[in-house]
Each structure stands twice: as C-alpha cells, then as structure tokens.
Amino acid sequence: MDARVSTQPKNQWKQMGYEEKTAAVNEEMKRMNRLPANSTYATHRLWVLNKILQLLSIQRTAAQDEELQLLFAGLSL
C-alpha cells in the first residue's frame, strides 16, 4: 500500500472544521443505523463514532486529541 494513501484520511481530518467533522460522523451514524441491530460491525462502529462525538464536544488534552485523530483516521470516512 502506498504511504500517501494511508495518510490521506488523517490529513483530511486535520483540514476539516468542527461542523464538518460532526456532520461526517453523524452521516456515518445514520448509515450504521440502517444495518441490522445485531451486527457486531455496526455496534462497534457506532461505539467508535459515539466516542468521537464525545471527544469532539469537550476541551481535549493532547492525549485525547491524539486518540481522536487515530479514531477518525481508522474510520476512513
């Protein structure tokens, strides 16, 4: 895999504003809610999305900011 491809979502995340990040997470949550309720994939992804929204809504420490960046990069929204 090309290194530029794996860093693109991370760079895209840094360039997005708060409203854009929140909107992207909310759209993904809507998509996950259309999946079957017993889907472990959907359940886990919703947990991660809720964690992202929680971290977005607070004043973050450096460690929390890094966790937020890693969570968002892992989603590849």
Buried (B, 14 or more C-beta within 10 A) or exposed (E): EEEEEEEEBBEBBEEBEEEEBBEBBEEBBEEBEEEEEEEEEBEEBBEBBEBBBEBBEEEEEEEEEEBBBEBBBEBEB
